Amino acid sequence: MRSTAAVFSLLTAAAAVRAGPTASVPVRARAVEIEPITAKGNAFFKGNERFYVRGIDYQPGGASANIDPLADPKVCMPDIEKFKKLGVNVIRVYSTDNSMDHDECMNALAEANIYVVLDANNPKYSIKREDPHGSYNTVYLQSVFATIDSFAKYSNTMAFISGNEVINDQTNTTLAAPYVKATDRDMRAYIKARNYRKILVGYSAADVSSNRQQTANYFNCGPDEERSDFFAFNDYSWCSSDFITAGWDVKVRIFTGYGIPIFLTEYGCNTNKRNFGELQSLMHPNMTGVYSGGLMYEYSMEPNKYGIVEIKGGQDNGGIDQTGERIELDEFAAFASALKKWPAPSGDGGYTSTSKAAPCPTQDQNWLVSSTKLPAIPEGAKKFFESGAGKGPGLNGPGSETATDQASTSDDSTTSGSSSTSVSSTSGSGMSSTSTSASTPTKSTNAAVRARVSAVDTAPFVVSGLVLFFTLVALAWLTVLALSSRTTPDQAYGAVLAPAHAPHLSSVPGRRSSASTDNNAHHFPGGAGGGGSDASSGATGGDPSSFWPGGGYPHQGSGGGGGGDSSNNNGGGLGPFGGGGDGGGGGADRAAGFDIELALAHRRIHGILAALAMVLLFPLGAILLRVLPAGRPAVWTHVAVQLLAWGVYVAAAGLGIDLVVRVRIPEGGGLLQNPSTRYHPIIGLVLLALLVIQPVVGFVHHRVYKRVQRRQLWSYLHLAIGRVGITLGIINGGLGLYLANASASAKRVYAIVPAIMWALWMLVALWSEIRRLRKMHRDSKSAAAKSKHPVTDGRSSE
């Protein structure tokens, strides 16, 4: 019996072996389980440990080949060995075939503790930036959902990317944002509806300064179900550079406080031989509180020359055969060395544990989306949430461009994207669009371009215009007042403000004189009227009704005029009616109408404060902005020093205006009507006007620069006002010393110290401009190099 049973068992086993698996139930390799990656606050985690992306972009054959490397073990297996040798923990795959099996490659990657970030789009199934409304349809979403179905079961599927560089530096492409974000929303909803574990979904953006922050905020604003799980972008600004020169400090500042994880989906400028120093900064505390690592572009050498491994025969026949020998290039060792040299930091890296939504961007000239409302999912796609997406169309399906089941929407901001717009047909880092021609913008797009700037952006311009207008009105009024007023004596003005132009005005208060010894006695404040010997030479005493108390005009009269009364400072009668003889000198202060000693003190303080502001503080503030490490501390130090200088100069100008208004110019001429003396007070008023405008212009410059990360009109206006104003202020200080008849030593000191400060300031400004221009040149070279691979190496048709 036992032998019969044994034979039967053997026959049964043999039959089972011969029969093999049925066509409907294919054999599946047992899934290898590793700890999934999750998001918490603004960081990724593997269990309770902070996780940093330290990976590489993987697309053998390039986008032009459009193959799925994870569907062919003959392709992926030798590459996985290279990944292990490098020490990477994440790869990004740009195209996957959702009709194929991926068990062998995905399990091998899991065994190597390597996670996968997957683009959900491919050239035939994607959001088209030239027609976002038409391309967001049921056929497209079925392909996207089928890709999720293919990879959701693998524990090392880290994330899905909903779109790659759909929005670029062409302003009209921002109109595609609602449709990409709707896809992002739909992917998370599908994952939840199909009871898959929470797999992260986010967008990979182009690094475009004009809309970088708007794009980031847009994908992280609104209700939780519409917010992305992470935000990533492709950054090629580091070209044999450093943290500051590459501008990464600015980007860290921009994204500080951003509520979800950020990482680089591409980096690695190839204008020079690469040593991958980016990793040092990515793993440094300067960045770990904001960024969670990045993916180096790329693994295989393609026509764009970014690869570190050459696949023999990989470029033959359109790159469809990627099974050839793997040859490590020099940069393979360099990248492996960089990964080893700069490991992931221990601890939490200073991350923010709480997640928060960003404010939705408002419509402006760089961001044409006028609403936060997203298009509704196409009606035909709703069934997938219950029944699943079914078999995917793969990479060679008919495509989604001609599908007609599109999203329905009642919101203008979403429908405006449905018209064909004139945009670039290639993405900054990826695939060229399948569309071969660009049509002209429609009326709705043109209207969006001309859309009204939001109130928050308009306000600084309105305020600046009003300040400029009222400042010019005030300047005109002060100038007219200074030139036309006539309430106190010009000799007092000269004695206080410009003794260099009136050496004979240095009388002592209460001086007595007579016409026989000094026919100019009337020039002295409080001087006595000289007794004239005859009508031709006599000098009358002051007329109480005139503005010359205590003195007198040379006047045709028959006798000498009476002197001023020392007790009431009133002169004697006019001409022949005046009493003869010398009169007592009136008090100088009361004769002039103000305290001369106090006015002289004010003049000294005015000069000291103006010199402190224009010679020291203003140049110092400008210098510190350029020599301190770029970032918020440098900006706020600059603002603090300039505001201090601004306050000091306003105080100096106030004293100067007080002197001009109180010590006025007499009828018939005066110092302000002399070209050699009027420049100082007029220039001072012009400088005051410029300094009233400058803070407003600086505020607008800061707002605009923060948003677009490049200089605009307001930036150059701010620079011009500062450089012209400080130079003019230094010159005006010299004019002030000249008018005050300062000592030769004082003039020498003033000639040397301001010259040194001005020269130092100009040298630092020149050095800063040269450094900025060099960075721009490097960035342009990087952009030029990067632009080579959209045409030949587009990775997605966004």
C-alpha positions in Angstrom: 0.0 0.0 0.0 2.8 2.4 1.0 4.6 1.7 -2.3 1.5 2.3 -4.3 0.9 5.6 -2.5 4.5 6.6 -3.1 4.2 5.9 -6.8 1.0 7.8 -7.0 2.6 10.7 -5.3 5.5 10.7 -7.7 3.2 10.6 -10.7 1.1 13.4 -9.3 4.2 15.5 -8.7 5.5 14.8 -12.2 2.2 15.8 -13.7 2.2 19.0 -11.8 5.8 19.7 -13.0 4.8 19.0 -16.6 1.6 21.0 -16.5 3.3 24.1 -15.1 1.4 27.3 -14.3 -1.7 28.1 -16.2 -1.8 31.2 -18.5 -4.4 32.9 -16.2 -2.4 32.4 -13.0 1.3 33.3 -13.6 3.9 32.4 -11.1 5.0 35.4 -9.0 8.2 35.7 -7.1 7.7 36.2 -3.4 7.9 40.0 -2.7 10.9 41.1 -0.7 9.7 43.4 2.1 11.6 46.3 3.4 10.6 49.3 5.6 8.5 51.7 3.5 9.4 55.4 3.3 6.9 57.8 4.9 6.7 61.6 5.2 6.5 63.4 8.5 6.5 67.2 8.6 9.1 68.4 6.1 11.2 65.2 6.0 11.2 61.5 4.9 11.5 58.7 7.4 12.3 55.0 7.3 10.6 53.8 10.4 11.7 56.2 13.1 14.9 57.2 11.4 15.3 60.2 9.1 15.7 59.2 5.5 17.8 61.1 3.0 17.6 60.6 -0.8 21.1 59.7 -2.0 20.4 58.3 -5.4 20.7 58.4 -9.1 18.4 58.9 -12.2 18.1 55.7 -14.2 17.0 55.7 -17.9 19.2 53.5 -20.0 18.8 54.4 -23.7 17.4 57.8 -22.8 13.9 59.1 -23.3 14.2 58.6 -27.0 14.4 54.9 -26.5 11.4 55.0 -24.2 12.0 51.6 -22.6 11.2 50.2 -19.2 14.5 49.0 -17.5 12.6 47.4 -14.7 10.6 45.1 -17.0 13.8 43.3 -18.3 16.0 41.5 -15.8 18.8 41.4 -18.4 18.9 45.2 -18.2 18.3 45.8 -14.5 20.3 43.1 -12.9 23.8 44.3 -14.0 22.9 47.8 -13.2 21.7 46.9 -9.7 25.2 45.6 -9.0 26.6 49.0 -10.0 24.0 50.7 -7.8 25.3 48.6 -4.8 28.8 49.5 -5.7 28.0 53.2 -5.8 26.1 53.0 -2.5 22.9 54.7 -3.6 19.6 54.2 -1.8 17.1 55.5 -4.4 16.8 55.4 -8.2 14.4 57.4 -10.3 12.8 55.7 -13.4 11.2 58.0 -16.0 9.3 55.5 -18.1 7.6 52.2 -17.0 5.4 49.8 -18.9 2.3 49.2 -16.9 1.4 46.2 -19.0 4.6 44.3 -17.9 5.7 42.4 -14.8 8.4 44.0 -12.6 8.8 41.4 -9.8 12.3 40.3 -10.5 13.9 43.8 -10.8 11.9 45.3 -8.0 12.6 42.5 -5.6 16.3 42.6 -6.5 16.3 46.3 -5.7 14.6 45.7 -2.4 17.2 43.1 -1.5 19.8 45.8 -2.1 17.8 48.2 0.1 17.2 50.5 -2.9 13.9 52.4 -3.2 12.3 53.5 -6.5 10.8 56.9 -7.4 8.6 56.4 -10.5 7.2 58.9 -13.1 3.5 58.0 -13.6 3.6 59.6 -17.1 5.2 58.5 -20.4 5.4 60.2 -23.8 2.0 58.9 -25.0 0.1 59.4 -21.7 0.8 62.7 -20.1 -0.5 66.3 -19.5 0.5 68.3 -22.5 1.5 71.9 -21.5 0.2 73.2 -24.9 -3.3 71.6 -24.2 -3.6 70.7 -20.5 -7.4 70.7 -20.5 -7.6 68.3 -23.5 -4.9 65.9 -22.2 -6.5 65.6 -18.8 -9.0 62.8 -19.7 -10.1 59.3 -18.7 -7.7 57.5 -21.0 -4.8 59.4 -19.5 -5.9 58.7 -15.9 -6.5 55.0 -16.7 -2.8 54.7 -17.7 -1.7 56.6 -14.6 -3.8 54.5 -12.3 -2.6 51.3 -14.0 1.0 52.3 -13.2 0.0 52.7 -9.6 -1.5 49.2 -9.7 1.7 47.8 -11.1 4.0 49.1 -8.4 1.8 49.6 -5.3 2.6 46.1 -4.0 6.3 46.7 -3.7 7.5 48.0 -0.3 10.4 49.7 -2.0 8.1 51.9 -4.2 9.0 55.2 -2.5 7.0 57.7 -4.5 5.1 58.5 -7.7 5.8 61.7 -9.7 2.7 63.3 -11.1 4.5 65.5 -13.6 7.9 66.5 -14.7 8.7 70.1 -15.6 5.3 70.7 -17.2 5.6 74.3 -16.0 8.7 75.9 -17.4 10.1 79.4 -18.1 7.3 80.1 -20.6 4.7 82.0 -18.6 1.7 80.4 -20.5 2.8 77.0 -19.1 1.6 78.0 -15.7 -1.9 77.5 -17.0 -1.2 73.8 -17.0 -0.7 73.8 -13.2 -4.4 73.1 -12.2 -4.4 69.9 -14.4 -1.1 68.6 -13.0 -2.3 69.3 -9.5 -5.6 67.6 -10.3 -3.7 64.5 -11.4 -1.7 64.7 -8.2 -4.9 64.8 -6.2 -6.5 61.9 -8.2 -3.4 59.7 -7.7 -3.6 60.0 -3.9 -7.4 59.5 -4.0 -6.9 56.3 -6.1 -4.3 54.9 -3.7 -6.6 55.5 -0.8 -9.7 54.1 -2.6 -7.8 50.9 -3.6 -6.7 50.4 0.0 -3.0 50.5 -0.9 -0.5 51.6 1.7 0.2 55.3 1.7 2.6 55.9 -1.2 3.9 59.4 -1.6 2.8 61.5 -4.6 4.4 64.8 -5.7 5.6 67.0 -8.5 9.0 67.4 -10.1 9.5 71.0 -11.1 11.9 72.9 -13.4 14.2 75.3 -11.5 12.7 78.5 -12.9 13.4 81.6 -10.8 10.4 83.6 -12.1 7.9 81.0 -10.8 9.9 78.7 -8.5 8.1 79.8 -5.3 4.7 80.1 -6.8 4.9 76.6 -8.2 6.1 75.2 -4.8 3.4 77.0 -2.9 0.7 76.0 -5.4 1.3 72.3 -4.9 1.3 72.7 -1.1 -1.8 75.0 -0.7 -5.5 74.3 -0.3 -7.2 71.4 1.5 -5.2 68.4 2.6 -6.5 66.1 -0.1 -5.2 68.5 -2.7 -1.7 69.1 -1.3 1.2 67.1 -2.6 3.1 64.8 -0.3 6.4 66.3 -1.4 7.8 68.9 -3.8 10.9 68.2 -5.9 12.8 70.1 -8.6 15.7 69.7 -11.0 18.6 71.9 -10.1 21.7 72.4 -12.3 23.0 75.6 -10.8 26.0 74.0 -9.0 28.8 74.0 -11.6 32.0 73.2 -9.7 30.7 75.8 -7.3 29.8 76.2 -3.6 26.8 76.7 -1.5 26.6 80.5 -1.9 27.9 80.9 -5.4 25.4 78.3 -6.7 22.6 80.3 -5.1 21.6 77.3 -2.9 21.6 79.6 0.2 18.9 81.6 -1.4 16.8 78.6 -2.2 17.2 77.3 1.3 16.0 80.7 2.6 13.0 80.6 0.2 11.9 77.1 1.3 12.5 77.5 5.0 9.2 76.9 6.7 7.8 75.0 3.8 5.5 72.3 5.2 6.3 69.2 3.2 9.6 67.4 2.2 11.7 68.8 -0.6 14.4 67.0 -2.5 16.2 67.3 -5.9 15.0 65.0 -8.6 18.0 66.0 -10.7 21.3 67.6 -10.1 24.8 67.5 -11.5 25.9 70.3 -13.9 28.4 68.9 -16.4 30.0 72.0 -17.8 33.1 71.0 -15.9 34.5 67.7 -14.7 32.2 66.7 -11.8 33.3 66.0 -8.3 29.7 66.0 -6.9 30.4 68.5 -4.2 26.7 69.1 -4.0 26.5 66.1 -1.7 28.5 67.9 0.9 25.9 70.7 1.1 22.9 68.4 0.8 24.2 66.5 3.8 25.2 69.6 5.8 23.1 71.2 8.5 22.8 74.3 6.3 20.4 72.2 4.2 19.1 69.2 6.1 16.5 71.2 8.0 14.9 72.1 4.6 16.0 69.5 2.0 16.0 65.7 2.1 18.8 64.9 -0.4 18.7 64.5 -4.1 19.2 62.3 -7.2 22.2 62.8 -9.4 21.6 62.9 -13.2 22.3 60.3 -14.5 23.4 56.7 -14.6 23.9 55.7 -18.3 25.9 57.8 -20.8 23.5 59.2 -23.3 23.9 61.9 -26.0 23.6 64.6 -23.4 26.9 63.4 -21.7 25.7 63.2 -18.1 26.2 59.5 -17.6 28.8 57.8 -15.4 28.4 54.3 -17.0 28.7 53.5 -20.7 26.5 50.6 -21.9 28.2 49.0 -24.9 25.9 49.2 -27.9 23.4 51.2 -25.9 23.1 53.9 -28.5 22.7 51.5 -31.4 19.3 51.1 -33.2 17.7 54.0 -31.2 18.9 52.6 -27.9 16.4 49.8 -27.7 19.0 47.2 -26.7 20.5 48.0 -23.2 22.0 44.6 -22.4 25.6 45.3 -23.4 28.6 45.4 -21.1 28.7 48.1 -18.4 31.9 50.2 -18.5 32.5 52.5 -15.5 33.6 56.0 -16.5 35.8 58.3 -14.4 32.8 60.0 -12.8 31.5 56.7 -11.5 34.4 56.5 -9.1 34.0 60.3 -8.3 30.3 59.8 -7.4 31.0 56.7 -5.3 33.7 58.6 -3.5 31.4 61.6 -2.8 28.7 59.3 -1.4 31.2 57.7 0.9 32.9 61.0 1.9 29.7 62.7 2.8 27.4 60.2 4.4 23.8 60.9 5.6 23.9 62.8 8.9 22.8 61.2 12.1 19.8 62.5 14.1 16.8 64.3 12.7 18.8 66.9 10.8 16.8 69.8 12.2 13.6 68.9 10.4 10.2 70.5 11.2 7.9 67.9 12.6 4.7 69.6 11.7 3.2 69.9 8.2 1.5 73.0 7.1 -0.1 74.4 4.0 1.5 77.2 2.0 -0.4 80.3 0.9 -1.8 79.8 -2.6 0.0 82.1 -5.1 -1.9 85.1 -6.5 -2.2 85.8 -10.2 0.5 88.1 -11.6 2.7 88.5 -14.7 4.6 85.3 -13.9 1.7 83.2 -12.7 -1.4 83.2 -14.8 -3.6 80.9 -12.7 -6.3 83.1 -11.2 -8.1 80.5 -8.9 -7.3 77.8 -6.5 -10.2 75.6 -7.8 -9.1 72.4 -9.5 -10.9 70.7 -12.5 -13.2 67.9 -11.5 -12.0 64.4 -12.4 -13.5 63.3 -15.8 -16.7 61.4 -15.3 -15.5 58.3 -17.0 -12.5 57.9 -14.6 -14.6 57.7 -11.5 -15.3 54.0 -12.0 -11.6 53.2 -11.5 -11.8 54.0 -7.8 -14.2 51.0 -7.3 -13.2 48.5 -10.0 -9.6 49.4 -10.5 -7.9 50.6 -13.6 -7.5 47.2 -15.3 -4.6 46.3 -17.6 -2.4 49.2 -18.5 -1.8 50.3 -22.1 1.9 50.1 -21.7 4.4 52.3 -23.5 3.1 51.6 -27.0 -0.6 52.1 -26.6 -2.6 54.5 -28.8 -2.0 57.4 -26.4 -4.4 59.8 -24.6 -4.1 62.9 -26.8 -7.1 62.0 -29.0 -9.4 61.0 -26.1 -12.5 63.1 -25.7 -13.6 62.4 -22.2 -12.2 65.5 -20.5 -12.7 67.2 -17.2 -15.8 69.3 -16.8 -15.2 72.6 -15.0 -17.1 75.8 -14.4 -14.1 77.8 -13.3 -12.4 80.2 -15.7 -9.0 79.5 -14.2 -9.2 75.9 -15.2 -10.8 76.2 -18.6 -8.4 78.9 -19.7 -5.8 76.2 -20.1 -7.9 74.4 -22.6 -7.0 76.6 -25.4 -3.9 75.9 -27.4 -1.1 78.3 -26.3 2.2 79.3 -27.8 4.7 77.6 -25.5 8.0 75.8 -25.7 7.5 72.3 -26.9 10.3 70.9 -24.8 10.8 70.7 -21.1 13.8 72.0 -19.3 15.0 68.6 -18.2 13.0 66.2 -20.0 11.1 65.1 -23.0 10.2 67.0 -26.0 6.5 67.3 -26.4 4.8 65.1 -28.9 3.2 68.1 -30.3 5.3 69.4 -33.3 3.9 72.8 -33.7 2.8 75.6 -31.5 -0.4 77.6 -32.2 -1.1 81.2 -31.4 -2.5 82.2 -28.1 -6.2 82.5 -27.9 -8.1 85.5 -26.4 -8.5 83.8 -23.1 -4.7 83.3 -22.8 -4.0 86.8 -23.9 -6.5 88.1 -21.3 -4.7 86.1 -18.6 -1.4 87.6 -19.7 -2.9 91.0 -19.3 -4.6 90.2 -16.0 -4.6 92.7 -13.3 -1.8 92.5 -10.8 -3.0 91.6 -7.4 -3.5 94.2 -4.7 -0.6 93.0 -2.6 1.8 93.5 -5.6 0.2 96.8 -6.6 0.3 98.4 -3.2 4.1 99.1 -3.0 4.0 100.8 -6.4 1.1 103.0 -5.4 2.7 104.0 -2.2 6.0 104.7 -3.9 4.3 106.9 -6.5 2.5 108.9 -3.8 5.6 109.3 -1.7 7.5 110.5 -4.8 4.8 113.0 -5.7 4.5 114.5 -2.2 8.3 114.6 -1.8 8.7 116.6 -5.0 5.9 118.9 -3.9 7.6 119.4 -0.5 11.0 119.9 -2.2 9.5 122.6 -4.5 7.9 124.3 -1.5 11.1 124.3 0.5 13.1 125.7 -2.4 10.7 128.5 -3.1 10.6 129.3 0.7 14.3 129.4 0.9 14.7 131.6 -2.1 11.9 134.1 -1.4 11.5 134.5 2.4 12.7 137.8 4.0 12.1 138.0 7.7 15.5 138.1 9.3 18.8 139.7 8.2 21.2 138.3 5.6 24.1 139.3 7.7 22.8 136.8 10.4 22.4 134.1 7.8 25.9 134.8 6.5 27.4 134.8 10.0 25.8 131.5 10.9 25.8 129.6 7.6 28.5 131.1 5.3 31.2 133.2 7.0 33.5 132.4 4.2 31.4 134.6 2.0 31.0 137.5 4.5 34.3 138.1 6.4 33.1 141.5 7.4 30.1 140.1 9.2 32.0 138.9 12.2 30.8 141.7 14.5 30.4 141.2 18.2 26.9 141.7 19.6 26.4 145.3 20.8 29.3 146.8 18.8 29.2 150.5 18.5 30.3 152.4 15.4 29.9 155.6 13.6 29.6 156.6 10.0 32.9 158.5 10.1 34.7 155.3 11.0 32.5 152.6 9.4 29.9 153.5 6.8 29.0 149.7 6.8 27.8 149.9 10.4 24.4 148.8 9.3 25.8 145.3 8.4 26.4 144.5 12.1 23.7 142.8 14.1 22.8 145.2 16.8 25.4 147.8 15.6 24.7 151.5 16.1 23.6 153.8 13.3 26.6 155.9 12.3 26.1 159.7 12.5 26.5 161.0 9.0 28.3 164.2 8.4 26.3 165.1 5.3 23.6 163.7 3.1 25.9 161.9 0.8 27.8 160.0 3.4 25.4 159.8 6.3 23.9 156.6 7.4 20.5 156.6 9.0 19.5 154.6 12.0 17.3 151.6 11.7 13.6 152.1 11.1 11.4 150.2 13.6 9.1 149.2 10.8 11.9 147.8 8.7 13.5 144.4 8.9 16.8 145.9 9.9 16.4 146.6 13.6 19.4 148.1 15.3 21.2 149.0 12.1 20.4 151.2 9.1 20.6 151.5 5.4 22.8 154.1 3.7 20.1 156.7 3.1 19.9 160.0 1.5 19.3 162.4 4.4 20.4 165.7 5.8 21.8 164.3 8.9 23.0 161.3 10.7 20.5 158.8 12.0 20.1 157.9 15.6 21.7 154.6 16.7 19.8 151.6 17.8 18.3 151.5 21.2 20.1 148.9 23.3 17.1 148.2 25.4 14.5 147.6 22.7 16.7 147.1 19.6 14.8 149.6 17.6 16.7 152.0 15.4 16.2 155.7 15.3 14.1 157.5 12.8 14.8 157.6 9.1 17.0 160.2 7.4 16.6 163.7 8.6 14.1 162.7 11.2 16.6 160.6 13.1 18.4 161.9 16.2 22.0 162.8 15.8 24.9 161.1 17.5 25.8 157.5 18.2 23.1 155.3 19.6 23.6 152.3 21.9 24.0 149.0 20.2 21.1 146.6 20.4 21.4 143.0 21.5 22.6 140.8 18.6 20.3 137.8 19.3 17.2 140.0 19.6 18.4 142.0 16.6 18.7 138.9 14.4 15.5 137.4 15.7 17.2 134.1 17.0 19.9 132.8 19.3 23.1 133.0 17.1 25.2 130.9 19.5 22.5 128.2 19.4 22.4 128.4 15.6 26.1 128.0 15.4 25.9 124.9 17.6 23.1 123.6 15.3 25.3 124.1 12.3 28.1 122.1 13.9 25.7 119.2 14.8 24.2 119.4 11.3 27.6 118.9 9.8 28.6 116.1 12.1 25.4 114.1 11.6 25.4 114.5 7.8 29.0 113.4 7.6 28.3 110.4 9.9 25.4 109.3 7.7 27.0 109.9 4.2 30.6 109.2 4.9 30.4 106.2 7.3 27.0 104.6 7.8 25.5 104.5 4.3 28.7 103.1 2.6 29.1 100.7 5.5 25.6 99.3 5.1 26.2 98.8 1.4 29.6 97.1 2.0 28.2 94.7 4.7 25.5 93.4 2.4 28.2 92.2 -0.1 30.8 90.9 2.3 28.7 89.1 4.8 27.6 85.5 3.9 24.5 85.7 1.8 21.3 85.1 3.6 18.8 86.7 6.0 21.5 88.0 8.5 23.2 89.9 5.8 20.0 91.4 4.5 18.8 92.4 8.0 22.2 93.9 8.9 22.1 95.9 5.7 18.5 97.1 6.5 19.4 98.0 10.1 22.5 100.0 9.2 20.8 101.8 6.4 17.8 102.7 8.6 20.2 104.0 11.2 21.9 106.1 8.6 18.6 107.2 7.2 17.5 108.5 10.7 20.8 110.3 11.3 20.6 112.1 7.9 17.0 113.0 8.5 18.0 114.6 11.8 20.9 116.5 10.0 18.5 117.6 7.2 16.0 118.8 9.8 18.7 121.0 11.4 19.7 122.3 8.0 16.1 123.1 7.0 15.6 124.8 10.4 18.6 127.1 9.7 17.4 127.9 6.2 13.8 128.6 7.3 14.7 130.7 10.4 17.7 132.5 9.0 16.2 133.8 5.8 17.4 135.7 2.8 16.8 139.4 2.5 15.1 141.2 -0.3 17.4 142.1 -3.2 19.7 139.1 -3.0 21.4 136.6 -0.7 23.4 133.5 -0.4 21.0 131.1 -2.1 21.0 133.4 -5.1 24.7 133.1 -5.4 25.6 129.9 -7.4 28.6 129.2 -5.2 26.6 129.1 -2.0 23.1 127.8 -3.0 24.2 124.3 -4.1 24.8 123.0 -0.6 21.2 123.6 0.8 19.5 122.6 -2.5 21.6 119.4 -2.8 20.7 118.6 0.8 17.0 118.9 0.0 17.4 116.7 -3.1 19.2 114.1 -1.0 16.4 114.2 1.6 13.9 113.6 -1.2 15.9 110.6 -2.5 16.1 109.1 1.0 12.4 109.4 1.4 11.9 107.4 -1.8 14.7 104.9 -1.3 13.2 102.7 1.5 10.0 102.3 -0.5 12.0 101.3 -3.6 14.1 99.0 -1.6 11.0 97.3 -0.2 9.6 96.7 -3.6 13.0 95.5 -4.9 13.1 93.0 -2.0 9.6 91.7 -2.7 10.1 91.3 -6.4 13.6 89.8 -6.1 12.4 87.3 -3.5 9.8 86.1 -5.9 11.7 86.0 -9.2 15.3 85.7 -7.9 16.7 88.1 -10.4 17.0 91.9 -10.7 14.1 93.9 -12.1 13.6 97.6 -12.8 13.1 98.3 -9.1 16.4 96.6 -8.3 18.4 98.9 -10.6 16.5 101.9 -9.4 17.4 101.0 -5.8 21.0 100.6 -6.7 21.1 103.9 -8.7 19.5 106.0 -5.9 21.9 104.5 -3.4 25.1 105.0 -5.4 24.2 108.5 -6.7 22.8 109.6 -3.3 25.9 108.5 -1.3 28.3 110.1 -3.8 26.3 113.3 -3.9 26.1 113.4 -0.1 29.9 113.1 0.3 30.4 115.9 -2.2 27.8 118.0 -0.4 29.7 117.6 2.8 32.7 119.2 1.2 30.6 122.1 0.0 29.3 122.6 3.6 32.9 122.8 4.9 33.7 125.3 2.2 30.7 127.5 3.1 31.5 127.3 6.8 35.1 128.5 6.2 36.4 125.4 8.0 40.1 125.1 8.9 42.5 123.6 6.4 43.1 120.6 8.7 39.4 119.9 8.8 39.2 120.1 5.0 42.2 117.7 4.6 40.6 115.2 7.0 37.3 115.4 5.1 39.1 114.9 1.8 40.9 111.8 3.0 38.4 109.9 5.0 35.4 110.1 2.6 37.8 109.3 -0.3 38.9 106.1 1.4 35.3 105.0 2.3 34.0 105.8 -1.2 36.9 103.9 -2.8 36.4 100.9 -0.5 32.7 100.9 -1.2 33.2 101.1 -5.0 35.8 98.3 -4.9 33.4 96.0 -2.9 30.6 96.9 -5.3 32.7 96.1 -8.3 33.9 92.8 -6.8 30.3 91.9 -6.0 29.2 92.7 -9.6 32.0 90.6 -11.1 31.1 87.7 -8.9 27.5 88.0 -9.8 28.2 88.2 -13.6 30.5 85.1 -13.3 27.7 83.2 -11.6 25.3 84.3 -14.3 27.8 83.1 -17.0 28.2 79.7 -15.2 24.4 79.4 -14.9 23.9 80.2 -18.6 26.5 77.6 -19.6 24.8 75.1 -17.4 21.4 75.9 -18.9 22.9 75.6 -22.4 24.3 72.2 -21.6 21.1 71.2 -20.0 19.1 72.3 -23.0 20.8 69.7 -25.1 18.9 66.8 -23.6 15.3 67.9 -23.9 15.6 67.6 -27.7 17.4 64.2 -27.8 16.5 63.0 -24.3 13.1 64.1 -23.2 11.9 61.9 -20.5 8.3 62.7 -20.4 6.0 64.6 -22.7 4.9 67.1 -20.1 
